Amino acid sequence: MSLSASDAIERCTALLEKVGVPYGNANATARAIVLSDVWGNASHGVMRLPFYLKRITMGGVNAGANLKTISERGAITSLDGEDGLGHWQLWEAANIGVQKAKEFGISLVSVKNSSHCGALGVYLYPALDAGQIALIFTNGPAVMPAVGGNAPLLSTSPIAAGIPAKPPMIIDLSTSAVARGKIAAAAKSGGTIPEGWAVDRQGKTITDAKEALMGMLAPLGGAKGFALGLMVESLSSGLSGGALSTEVPDMFNPDDDSKPQGISHTVITIDPSDLGDSASYADFNKLASQIKETGGRVPGAKRIHPNEAENHEITVAEAVIKDLNDWSNKLGLPNFS
């Protein structure tokens, strides 16, 4: 089903407000969710909203959470998310990172006791719009084993990086063989997944999407993917003092709906204006040009800027529309149509 992004943002905001999220935080969350759909990344889009609504109503997410400053020293800020929604919290952390980087040249902002935040690439734009570089790390429920291991230790351990070239170079990837949201999207429609995406505890391949959602995800590139995931875990939960992935409740497990996730996010922001000749961004632009000149695609070049998302349409699966309408009826709001 096709929806205007502006209408989807408005309706998602209204649903979040109805379950107690203040308007500003609800709107920031809705924009991050819908932007993922605008980018064609449905696995992190409005498909996730029913899960968030359920977790809020069951107590696993604190609708009225604030971002509390734990400590602040120079370029470093440590925040406590009070079990709130990760989307608006990471967006705010990214903006704090930009202001700190303008003052100190570099900054690090960590958030602990937060929740799932969707597509990490969304939160690169405050830095990109300021002409800065951003690196973002987050953790989640353990789904990825060590190579040769028989139990999940790490989350999908996504990494995002934004380089302010023309066009911006945006790196946004999981260190598992595939983002778990893609498996969730396949499970929603009762589909299958390719071999190599997920394995059981005996190391056998799982192709049934619903079974894979509760299985283990293979590391991207074997030992190298696990090593990168270990770095992400260390720079998110390890650095912030938040929950390790093995301690994070699973948003896809209904039995965990009442349990706060305790997810951690870290944003490192760099202002290149005082570093050599980087202020001109000539080398960044040259890198992007070389990719295009050699027939390649600049990562993220086709991504719609968050400020332009409302001018586009999104496509939402009928099964997701049904879930959203069920919530709309339950909360006394108009249906998605």
N, C-alpha and C positions, 0 to 999 in steps of 0.2 A: 504493500500500500504506500502511495506517495503522499507526503505531508510537506507543507512549507516549514522550513526550519524555524521561522519566527513564531508560527503557531505552536510547533512542538516545544519550543523554549517556554512559551507562555503557559502551556498546559502542564509541562513538567514542573515548572516553578510553583504552580497552583497546588499540585499534588503534594509537593514537599512542604509547602506552607501549611496545608491541612493537617499534616502529621506533626507540626510544631516547629519547623525550621524557620527562623526569621527570614523575611523577604530577601534581604541582600545576600545572605548565604545560600538561600534556595535558588535565587536567580543565577548566581555564579556557578553553582553546581549544575543547574540545568543547561547553562551555556556550554560547560565543559563536556557534558554528556552528548548534547546534540552536535557539537562540533566534531566529535568522533564519527558520528553518522555522516556528516557532511563530507568528511575525508574518505568515506567508504569503509570505515573501520567499525562495522556494526557490532562486533564482539564487545566493544567498550562503550557502545552508545546507549540508546533508550532501552535496549534489551535488559540492561542492568538495573533500571529504575525500580521494577517490582521487588528485586532483591533488597535494595536499599530501604524501600518503604516497609517491607516486612521486618527488617532488622531494627528500624526505628521503632515500630510499634511493639516489638518484642523486647526492646531494651538493649539490644546489641550496639546501637548507635545512639549517642546523646544528641537529640535534635537541637537543644539549646546551648551546645558547647561553645566555649570561647577559645581563643588561642592565648594561653597564659605564658608570659615570659618567665622562664626558669632562671636564666642567667644571660648576661650580655657583657662581653668584654671586647672592646675594639671592633674588629671585623667579624666577630663570631657571636651568633645569637642562638640560644637553645630555647625551644618552645614546647609546651605541653598542649596537645590537641583536645584533651578532656573527652576523648572517645567520640569526637564529632566526625562529620563527613569529610573525607580526605580531599575532595575536589576544591572546595573554597579555601581550605586550610593551606593546601600546597600553592594555590594561586597567590594567596596573601604572603606566604613565605617567599615566593619568587619575587614579589614586589619589594619586600624588605631586603632581599639580597641585592637587588638593583640599587637601592638607595645606599646601602652599606658599601657596595663596590664603587659607587661614585665618590664616596668619601675616602675609602682606604685603598682603592685599586683592585681589591679582591675581597670576597666575603664568603662565609659559610653559615648557612642557616639550617638547623636540624629541628625536626618535629617528631616527637614521640607520642604514643597514645592517640594515634589517629586511625583512619580507616581507609579502605580502598579508594583510590583516586582516579581510576580510569586510565586513559592514554597519557603517558608521561609527556609526549611531545607538546601537548596543550600548554604546559607550564614553562616552555622555553620563550614564549613571546614577550613577556615583560622585559627580559634581557635583550632579545633581538631588536625590539623597538627602541631600546636605549643604546644600540650599537655595541652590546656586550656579548660575551660568550657565557653560556650556562651549561653546567653538567648536573644532572639530576639522577638520584638513585632512590629506590624504594624496595621494601620487602613485602611479604604476604604469607599465606599459608604454605607450609612445606609440601612440595609436590615433586621435587627433583632430587634423585639420589646421587651420591658420589658414583663415579665410574666403578662398576663392579659391586656397588653397595646394594643392599636389599631393603632399604627403608628411606623415605624422603627426608631430606635435611634442609634443602633450600627452597625458596619460592621460584617462580619463573624469573625472578631477579632482573627486572628490566633496567635498561640504561637509556638515558636521553642526553643528547648534546646538541646545542644550537650554535652555529657559526654565522656571524653577521656579514655574509657575502651578498652579492646580488646575482642570482636570487639567494636567499638564506639556505645554508646547508643544514639539514635537520636529520639527526641520527636518532632513531627511536626503535629499540628492539629488545626482545627478551633474550635471556641467555639459555633458556630451554629451547628444544628443537622447534617449538611453536608456542605462541601465546595461548594460555589456558582458555581465554575468552573465545577463541576460535573453536575449541572443542565444545565449550558450553553452547555456542550457537548451533553447532551440528547436533548436539544432544537435544536441543529444543525442538528440532524438526525430526528427531528420531533417525538421524543419518549415521554414516560411518566416517571414519577418518583414515588417512593413508598409513601404511605401515611405517614404523620408525618414529611416530610422534609420541606414543605412550607404551608403557610396559607394565606388567604386573610384578609382584614381589619375587617371582621366579625368573624375571628377565624376559618373559615371553611377550611378544607384540600384542597389543590390544587394538582392534579396529572398530569396535562398537563404541560410539561416542559417549553414550551414557555410562558405560562401564569405565571408559578412559577418564571421565571426569573425576572419578573416585580412585583412579590408579596413579601411576607415577609418570612424569614427563621426562623424556630423554634429554640430557644436556646437548646444547648446540655444539656440534663438532667434538663430541666426546669429552675428554679430559680438559680441553681448552675452555669449553663452555662452562664446565663445573668450576674451573679456576676463576673465570670472570664472575660467575655467580657468587663465589666465595668473597670476592672483592666487594660486590654490591652489598652483600649481607653485612660485611664489616663496616662499610661506609654509611649504612643506614641504621639498622638496629644496633650493631656493635658500637657505633660512634655515639648514638643518642642515648644508649642505656635502655632502649625499648625492648619489646618482646622479640626473641629470636623466632625465625620462621616456624620452628618446631612447636612453638607456643602460641601461634596465631590461629584463632578459630577460622573455619572455612565458610565463606558466605554462600557456597553452593550446598552446604550441609544444613538442612532445616533444624537439626538438633543443636546447631551452634548459633541460631538466630538471636538468642538472648545474651550471648557472650561478646563483650567488646573485643575487637581484634587486636588493638595495641600495635598497629602498624607504624613504621617509622619512615620518614622521608628526609632526604638531605639535598640541599641545593648549594652548589658552588658557583659563584658568579665572578667573572673576570672582566675588568674594564681595561681594554688594550691601549687606551689613549696615551699612556705614559711608557709604553714598551716599544722601543726602537721606532721603526717606521710603520708600526701596525695601525697607527691612528688614521692612516690613509685607506686602510683596508685593501690595499693594492694586492697583497699576496693572497688574501682570502678570495678576492674577485678573480685573480689569476687561476687559482685552484678550480673554482667553479667553471671558468671558461675552458680550462684544459679538459675537464670531464666532458663538456659538451662537444668540444672540437674533436675529441677522439671517439665520438659516437655514443658516449655514455649518458646516463641520466643523473642529474644532480639530486641526491637524496632530499626529499621534501619539497622539491621545486614546485610541484603542482598543488601543494597544500593551500587551502583557502585560509586567509588570515582570520583570526577570531572576530575581528570587527566587521568582516564581510559575510559571516556565516548566515545571518538572517536573510540574505538575498538569494538563498539557494533552497533546493528541495532535498528531502531525504526519503529513502525507501525503507520501510519497516515491515518485517515479516508479519503475516496475519496472526500467527500464534502470539507474538509480542503485543500486537494491537489488542488482542483479546485480554491478555493479562492486564494491560494498562486500563482498558475499559472496565474490567472487574474492579480495579482499585478506584476508578472514577465513580462508579456506581456506589461502591461502599462508602466513599467519602462525600457523596452528594455533589459531584462535579460533572460538567458535560463530558460526553464521550469523545475520544479521538476519532475524527472522521475526515 
